[in-house]
């Protein structure tokens, strides 16, 4: 392969459509703009999504879902992820530093998912009932 032999694959570069050059060119007379109306005019302004006064599709469709602003500051930690944290006492800052919780996390909660072999000490982190039992069974403790 040489730089002077590089070229686009066949059909990748189509020629520019020359409108208004007669009927034989395929885009004569109205030049693909239809007949009359605001959109047929030169400089005919219309908003994006405007449907001629009809209720636009983005307003006809129902609003769906809700995105909580607080979700960015909350984190759900699985039980097996606690083993990745190398700290004597695990708090929110230690979880963020270990990459277990995303940056900007203010509160975290440990849920029962997977197994925990090593004893860990949690401080200022909420735990579910099942996770609490698993942490205490592994020899760990939870501080408020």
C-alpha distance (Angstrom), angle and dihedral (degrees) to the residues before:
residue distance angle dihedral
X1 . . .
X2 3.79 . .
X3 3.79 129.3 .
X4 3.79 91.4 -124.7
X5 3.82 91.4 55.9
X6 3.82 97.3 51.3
X7 3.79 115.3 113.9
X8 3.80 136.8 151.3
X9 3.79 118.1 -87.6
X10 3.83 116.1 -94.3
X11 3.81 111.8 -78.3
X12 3.80 94.9 15.8
X13 3.82 94.6 104.6
X14 3.80 110.5 49.5
X15 3.79 119.5 -170.8
X16 3.82 119.0 -104.4
X17 3.80 113.5 -91.4
X18 3.84 108.1 -112.7
X19 3.80 105.3 -150.2
X20 3.78 125.5 -166.2
X21 3.80 95.9 30.7
X22 3.79 99.8 119.3
X23 3.80 139.8 -75.3
X24 3.80 93.9 -73.7
X25 3.80 90.6 59.7
X26 3.82 89.6 60.4
X27 3.81 96.4 -123.9
X28 3.79 103.0 67.8
X29 3.82 131.4 133.4
X30 3.83 103.9 11.8
X31 3.82 92.6 20.8
X32 3.81 94.9 -138.7
X33 3.81 94.0 -54.8
X34 3.80 96.5 111.1
X35 3.80 121.3 -132.5
X36 3.82 124.3 -39.2
X37 3.79 122.1 -49.7
X38 3.79 132.4 107.9
X39 3.80 94.9 -66.6
X40 3.80 91.9 52.9
X41 3.81 92.5 57.3
X42 3.75 126.0 91.2
X43 3.81 107.0 -102.5
X44 3.81 92.1 7.0
X45 3.80 102.8 168.6
X46 3.80 121.4 -147.3
X47 3.78 130.9 158.8
X48 3.79 121.2 -112.2
X49 3.80 107.0 -90.8
X50 3.82 93.3 16.1
X51 3.80 110.9 148.3
X52 3.79 102.0 -171.7
X53 3.79 95.7 -85.1
X54 3.79 95.0 -46.0
X55 3.82 112.9 125.1
X56 3.83 102.9 -87.3
X57 3.80 120.5 -118.0
X58 3.81 93.6 -113.7
X59 3.82 89.1 58.3
X60 3.81 95.3 41.8
X61 3.79 93.0 55.7
X62 3.81 116.9 84.2
X63 3.76 120.9 -110.1
X64 3.79 109.8 -105.5
X65 3.78 132.3 -159.4
X66 3.74 136.3 -15.3
X67 3.78 130.9 -107.3
X68 3.76 114.4 -152.5
X69 3.80 117.0 -140.6
X70 3.81 88.2 -153.1
X71 3.82 91.9 60.2
X72 3.82 89.0 79.7
X73 3.81 90.8 61.9
X74 3.82 96.9 45.3
X75 3.81 127.4 76.9
X76 3.79 134.0 -169.6
X77 3.80 112.5 -147.6
X78 3.79 122.0 -162.1
X79 3.79 118.4 -137.4
X80 3.81 95.8 -116.7
X81 3.83 90.9 53.3
X82 3.82 90.5 67.0
X83 3.83 88.6 72.6
X84 3.84 89.0 64.7
X85 3.82 91.9 62.4
X86 3.83 115.1 91.2
X87 3.79 102.2 -159.8
X88 3.80 134.4 112.6
X89 3.80 91.2 -133.4
X90 3.80 117.5 26.1
X91 3.80 115.5 -143.2
X92 3.80 133.2 155.3
X93 3.83 92.6 -83.8
X94 3.83 90.8 53.2
X95 3.81 90.9 50.3
X96 3.82 91.5 51.8
X97 3.81 92.2 46.1
X98 3.82 91.3 51.3
X99 3.81 90.4 50.3
X100 3.79 93.3 -118.5
X101 3.83 93.1 115.3
X102 3.82 123.4 38.4
X103 3.81 121.0 -107.4
X104 3.79 112.4 -89.1
X105 3.79 93.8 39.2
X106 3.80 112.6 148.7
X107 3.80 100.8 171.2
X108 3.79 132.1 25.6
X109 3.78 137.0 -171.7
X110 3.80 127.6 -160.2
X111 3.80 116.0 -138.7
X112 3.80 129.3 -166.6
X113 3.81 105.3 -99.8
X114 3.79 121.7 133.5
X115 3.79 127.7 -12.0
X116 3.79 133.4 -60.6
X117 3.81 118.8 -149.4
X118 3.82 102.7 171.4
X119 3.79 127.6 65.9
X120 3.81 113.0 -109.6
X121 3.79 134.5 -176.2
X122 3.80 115.9 -141.9
X123 3.78 122.6 -160.6
X124 3.81 124.4 -171.9
X125 3.80 93.8 -6.5
X126 3.80 124.2 120.8
X127 3.81 118.8 -129.5
X128 3.78 134.4 -166.5
X129 3.80 120.6 -120.4
X130 3.82 92.9 -104.8
X131 3.81 93.1 46.2
X132 3.82 91.0 49.6
X133 3.81 90.7 54.2
X134 3.82 91.9 47.9
X135 3.83 93.7 48.4
X136 3.81 92.3 48.9
X137 3.83 90.6 45.9
X138 3.83 88.7 55.7
X139 3.82 89.9 52.5
X140 3.79 97.2 -100.3
X141 3.79 130.9 128.2
X142 3.78 139.1 -146.2
X143 3.80 122.2 -136.2
X144 3.80 122.9 -166.2
